[in-house]
Amino acid sequence: MRLAALPLLLSASLIGQTALAGKDKADYAVLLGASPFGGSVNFSYTPKKKTSWNVAIGRGPDWISSTATIDNVEYDLKAKSAWGAVLWNHRPVKDADWFRVAAGLAIGRIDGTIEETGGDNKYAAAYVEQPALYTGVGFGNKPVKGFVYGFDIGVLTTGGPSIVQTDGTGADQSDALADDWRFGSVLPNFQLTVGWGF
């Protein structure tokens, strides 16, 4: 049901952006973003109407937590991140400058803690291999002056995390954790951005 509403929401957002943004080409834009990896500040340079370069820096807080059951063991998961990225955005369709394909490189790290809820084992997970490759598609953030916003969805391809047991007397479950999809080498990402083109 929620996925069925996504095309409607994207269409409404693009129509709304067309009404709010100007028609003059913007060479630059400053954008604020939010994603599962935290908040970001993005600076965009558009040398040609079809091509933009984005430089982004971001950080994620360590107070957001979730729970997961892995091999019949329940865990509390927490993570924090700090990163920077350079992204290339291309608009391949002449009459649809709201659609973009994107690729780029990101550097930084993601540090996580994993604690058994019913035991005393604790683990540390770290994504530290550099750089990570990003590929995706975007909607919105047209290269025009005025208020702009957009939605991006893609994947980060990494070398995977290093997971080690840091405390506890129970059997080491590092290998089972490393095999779980939550700690894979390919990380899904989506981002909402709002900003101003000038």
Rosetta blueprint (number, residue, H / E / L):
1 M L
2 R H
3 L H
4 A H
5 A H
6 L H
7 P H
8 L H
9 L H
10 L H
11 S H
12 A H
13 S H
14 L H
15 I H
16 G H
17 Q H
18 T H
19 A H
20 L H
21 A E
22 G E
23 K E
24 D E
25 K E
26 A L
27 D L
28 Y E
29 A E
30 V E
31 L E
32 L E
33 G E
34 A E
35 S E
36 P L
37 F L
38 G E
39 G E
40 S E
41 V E
42 N E
43 F E
44 S E
45 Y E
46 T E
47 P E
48 K E
49 K L
50 K L
51 T E
52 S E
53 W E
54 N E
55 V E
56 A E
57 I E
58 G E
59 R E
60 G E
61 P L
62 D L
63 W L
64 I L
65 S E
66 S E
67 T E
68 A E
69 T E
70 I E
71 D L
72 N L
73 V E
74 E E
75 Y E
76 D E
77 L E
78 K E
79 A E
80 K E
81 S E
82 A E
83 W E
84 G E
85 A E
86 V E
87 L E
88 W E
89 N E
90 H E
91 R L
92 P L
93 V L
94 K L
95 D L
96 A L
97 D L
98 W L
99 F E
100 R E
101 V E
102 A E
103 A E
104 G E
105 L E
106 A E
107 I E
108 G E
109 R E
110 I E
111 D E
112 G E
113 T E
114 I E
115 E E
116 E E
117 T L
118 G L
119 G L
120 D L
121 N L
122 K E
123 Y E
124 A E
125 A E
126 A E
127 Y E
128 V L
129 E L
130 Q L
131 P L
132 A E
133 L E
134 Y E
135 T E
136 G E
137 V E
138 G E
139 F E
140 G E
141 N L
142 K L
143 P L
144 V E
145 K E
146 G E
147 F E
148 V E
149 Y E
150 G E
151 F E
152 D E
153 I E
154 G E
155 V E
156 L E
157 T E
158 T L
159 G L
160 G L
161 P L
162 S E
163 I E
164 V E
165 Q E
166 T E
167 D E
168 G L
169 T L
170 G L
171 A L
172 D L
173 Q L
174 S H
175 D H
176 A H
177 L H
178 A H
179 D L
180 D L
181 W H
182 R H
183 F H
184 G L
185 S L
186 V E
187 L E
188 P E
189 N E
190 F E
191 Q E
192 L E
193 T E
194 V E
195 G E
196 W E
197 G E
198 F L
